[in-house]
Amino acid sequence: MKVVFCLVVLSLSSVYAEKIQSISTHVSDCGSCGMIEGFGYLTVKVCGSTNCCLSRSMDNDNTNWLPGQTDNFMGPDILECDNFEIGSVPVSLTVFHDGTDGITLDWIEVTTDRGVSKCIGFPDLDNHRFFKANCYITKRF
């Protein structure tokens, strides 16, 4: 009986688990809000109800971190977070800054295979600062 119950619980949790598809950032629109690549780095930790993943030193083939710009990271750009099963949403998100050039973000969005969560309330990030953001669900698929 216990084995059957455990199998049912495990199968239901995998049915409702969401997988990360992309992480998008939006830099505030001011002269000093952006960050020069190579002088500052962002790492994002995304957690759902059961698991967390870490996207270290987010980067892609584009020019990122310009004031007023939205940068989209997906696939191999988000490292272990690519298609990572986090459980259910809403997500919790912690952003870590490293380097000498700071950044000011308006928001970060995490898109899963079942919806989008938006994280807001970021302070200026510089040096080795980190911040746990407030996130809420904005769209369901």
C-alpha positions in Angstrom: 0.0 0.0 0.0 2.8 2.4 0.9 4.6 1.6 -2.3 1.5 2.4 -4.4 0.9 5.7 -2.6 4.6 6.7 -3.2 4.3 5.9 -6.9 1.1 7.9 -7.2 2.7 10.9 -5.4 5.8 10.7 -7.6 3.9 10.5 -10.8 1.6 13.4 -9.9 4.6 15.6 -8.9 6.2 15.0 -12.3 3.0 15.8 -14.1 2.8 19.2 -12.5 6.5 20.0 -12.5 7.5 23.0 -14.6 10.7 23.2 -16.7 12.6 26.4 -17.2 12.7 27.6 -20.8 14.3 31.0 -20.5 15.4 33.8 -18.2 15.0 37.5 -19.3 16.4 40.5 -17.6 15.5 44.2 -18.1 18.1 46.9 -17.2 16.7 50.2 -15.9 16.9 53.1 -18.3 19.4 55.5 -16.8 22.9 56.5 -17.8 24.7 54.4 -15.1 22.2 51.5 -14.9 23.9 49.2 -17.4 26.9 47.0 -16.9 30.0 46.6 -19.1 30.5 42.9 -20.0 33.7 41.5 -18.5 33.6 44.0 -15.6 30.4 42.7 -14.0 28.6 39.4 -13.9 25.2 38.2 -12.9 24.4 34.7 -11.5 20.7 33.8 -11.0 19.4 31.1 -8.7 15.8 30.0 -9.5 13.8 27.8 -7.2 10.4 26.3 -7.6 8.5 24.2 -5.0 10.9 21.3 -5.1 14.2 22.1 -6.8 16.7 25.0 -7.6 19.1 25.6 -10.4 21.9 28.1 -10.9 22.7 30.0 -14.0 26.3 31.3 -13.5 27.6 34.4 -15.1 24.7 34.8 -17.5 25.9 35.5 -21.0 24.9 35.0 -24.7 26.2 36.0 -28.1 24.5 39.4 -27.9 25.6 42.7 -26.4 24.0 42.5 -22.9 23.3 44.8 -20.0 22.7 48.1 -21.9 20.4 50.7 -20.2 16.7 50.2 -21.1 17.4 46.8 -22.8 15.8 43.4 -22.3 18.2 40.5 -22.5 16.9 37.0 -23.2 18.9 33.9 -22.1 17.8 30.4 -23.1 19.2 27.0 -23.9 22.9 26.6 -23.2 23.0 30.3 -22.1 21.3 29.4 -18.8 23.5 26.4 -18.2 22.0 24.0 -15.7 18.7 25.9 -15.6 18.0 24.9 -19.2 14.9 22.7 -19.2 15.5 22.2 -15.4 12.5 20.8 -13.5 11.7 23.1 -10.6 8.4 21.8 -9.4 5.5 24.2 -9.2 5.5 28.0 -9.3 5.7 30.8 -8.2 9.4 30.8 -8.4 11.8 32.4 -5.9 14.8 34.0 -7.4 18.1 35.2 -6.0 20.5 37.3 -8.1 24.2 37.5 -7.3 26.5 40.3 -8.7 30.2 39.9 -9.0 32.7 42.4 -10.4 33.4 46.1 -10.3 30.7 47.4 -12.6 27.3 47.5 -11.1 23.9 47.2 -12.6 20.3 48.3 -11.9 17.5 45.9 -13.0 13.8 46.7 -13.3 12.8 43.0 -13.5 13.8 39.4 -14.3 11.3 37.0 -15.9 11.5 33.2 -15.7 9.6 31.4 -18.4 8.7 27.8 -17.9 6.9 25.4 -20.2 3.7 26.3 -18.3 3.9 30.1 -17.7 5.9 33.2 -16.8 6.9 34.5 -13.4 8.1 38.1 -13.0 10.5 39.2 -10.2 10.8 42.8 -9.2 12.2 45.1 -6.5 15.9 45.0 -7.3 18.3 47.4 -5.6 21.5 48.6 -7.3 23.7 45.6 -7.5 27.5 46.1 -7.3 30.6 44.3 -6.1 29.6 41.0 -4.4 26.0 41.9 -3.5 23.0 39.5 -3.8 19.3 40.0 -3.5 16.3 37.7 -3.2 13.5 39.2 -5.3 9.8 39.2 -5.0 8.2 37.1 -7.8 4.7 36.6 -9.0 3.0 34.7 -11.8 2.1 36.9 -14.8 1.0 34.4 -17.4 -0.1 30.7 -17.6 0.0 28.6 -20.7 
